[in-house]
Amino acid sequence: MTQLLLSGSEGIPLTLLAANDYNDWLNGQDKPVQNWLGSTQYKGKGLSLIPGTDGSLSQVLYVSDDKDSHWVCGDLVNELPAGQYLLEADTQTCKLAAFSWALGAYKFDRYKANDKVYPQLVLRDAELVEQTLKMARSVSIVRDLVNTPAADMMPQHLGETMESLASEFGAKVTQIVGDDLLTHNYPTIHMVGRASHNAPRLIDLTWGDEDAPKVTLVGKGVCFDSGGLDLKPGAGMRLMKKDMGGAAHVIGLAHQIMAAELPVRLRVLVPAVENAVSANAFRPGDVITTRKGLTVEIDNTDAEGRLVLCDALAEANSDKPELLIDFATLTGAMRIALGTELPGFFSNDDEVAAGITASGLTVEDPVWRMPLHKPYFDLTGSDIADLANCGKVPFGGAITAALYLEAFVDEEISWTHFDVMAWNTRKLPGRPIGGEAFGIRAVFDYLANRFAK
């Protein structure tokens, strides 16, 4: 990725234009350029490769209907021949072009060789190049983790990923593994993961000045979800390698926070499990006493994400963070409500919710606040336990799941919960089909504004 963006002053000139600026630009060009565009029947939209008098490529023109989009060059990077292209433009245009250029060239090539040589974008602003590469890498981390098949992305692999991240930034990681989860009172994480030969674990990363404002991230790390004894059908199981998408999101967000050296005390908690089927798998009707002390009746073993999250959220309370944010691929109900590309979130803090929403619009990473409708909490009730892990009816499933999680968060803590797809179901500029980061750029922008140095 570092070779996609360069700082310098040499390269084939690249001009990015909005569609309504094309005619004015054309009128200012010399006759050979005007004649070339006319003879090739260029219509003032898309890409044109303009030759010089010697037949070599002398400049590139790209006209977009949405020049101000963060994804403006998401397709262009795949359309141009290899070479260096110098963009002379204002800072905002360069920023958008660089971001979409870097992510437009993303390919998951762990198992399939990618021999394509990509063009390089040259900008004069070295700092802008550096900052863009950091953000693009954070998104790529999420994509890589989600795209990796479960056989190579089990709880121990998530642990290794966080260890590597800690090593890069001087953070500290601890892992509580297997039966030690019971010793340290994380019973639901152990219960969900005990049927797998890949031992469940709670991965805990800390970074930053201990006296800085505390920001805690929690990510659902269900590395594969068979549904447990309430087994998923084949179609529902096909993409369940992505059920650790919440963990991937907080790892990518943590990378960006540490790379930007935000003045916060960061903690990242990832409960990592495989929801497998075995003789010791947890069962519908079982009752578990959680870390917080609340008892939960298991209505459906396929609602396991909220079970592993509830112990991690209960642990997050111990530090009394200023902000507690979790990400999870939690409910199909959210996808029914908002589709796959617009992540919904819940928050008990109106100011934080408004700030994240505004940041999402600023960086073109839109998020949508959903209601924590308190009367629906009754739907999580149980006749024999404090609550059940599923609502009594299929309606409002994303809300009842969020209300379940809220029961494990101390009232005085500002808490926000993201329910994300973590997967692109269609190809868009800069966003190939496969693993995707939703909402982390919005959250980072909010954090960067709130905790500016």
Buried (B, 14 or more C-beta within 10 A) or exposed (E): EEEBBBEEEEBBBBBBBBBEBBEEBBEEBEEEBEEBBEEEEBEBEBBBBBEEEEEEBBBBBBBBEEBEBBBBBBBBBBBBEEEBBBBBBEEEBBBBBBBBBBBBBBBBEEEEEEEEEBBBBBBBBEEBBEBBBBBBBBBBBBBBBBBBEBEEBBBBBBBEBBBEBBEEBEBEBEBBBBEBBBEBBBBBBBBBBBBBEBBBBBBBBBBBEEEBBBBBBBBBBBBBBBBBBBEBEEEBBEBBBBBBBBBBBBBBBBBBBBBBEBEBBBBBBBBBBBBBBEEEBBEBEBEBBBBBEBBBBBBBBBBBBBBBBBBBBBBBBEBEBBBBBBBBBBBBBBBEBBEBBBBBBBBBBEEBBEBBBEBBEBBBBBBBBBEBEEEBBEBBEBEEBBBBBBBEEEEBBBBBBBBBBBBBBBEEBBBBBBBBBBBBEEEEBBBBEBBBBBBBBBBBBBBBEBBEE
